[in-house]
């Protein structure tokens, strides 16, 4: 587990733009049981989260169509919440960072780490905006 002071600025990068942190399994189930669309970001301390994932997600929210709710869990910190989110992401294998869009609790779009690593934030934002335009 990472120390809270280490991940605080990484968490805040998403919470400052309106993401709700989910820290346990019950919070994950509650968020994913709501109607509408939910964007879930599995946040991470890795470089591709800092350079690509978080900036891409933030940029994607400038789209006309956006998810009803935005939530995040932190790999290596929120173990219970991360494990519960990953149950909802089956058949995709665990990866972090990653992003998933759910509609009425059903997984409809997924960006795994291999879709994020080495790709510019603008490409990640474009991918997510296309999903928002289709499902939101």
Secondary structure, DSSP 8 states (H G I E B T S, - for coil): ---HHHHHHHHHHHHTTT-EE--SHHHHHHHHTSSSEEEEEEE-SSHHIIIIIHHHHHHHTTSSS--SEEEEEETTT-HHHHHHHHHHTTTS---SSEEEEEETTEEEEEE-HHHHTTS-HHHHHHHHHHHHHHH-
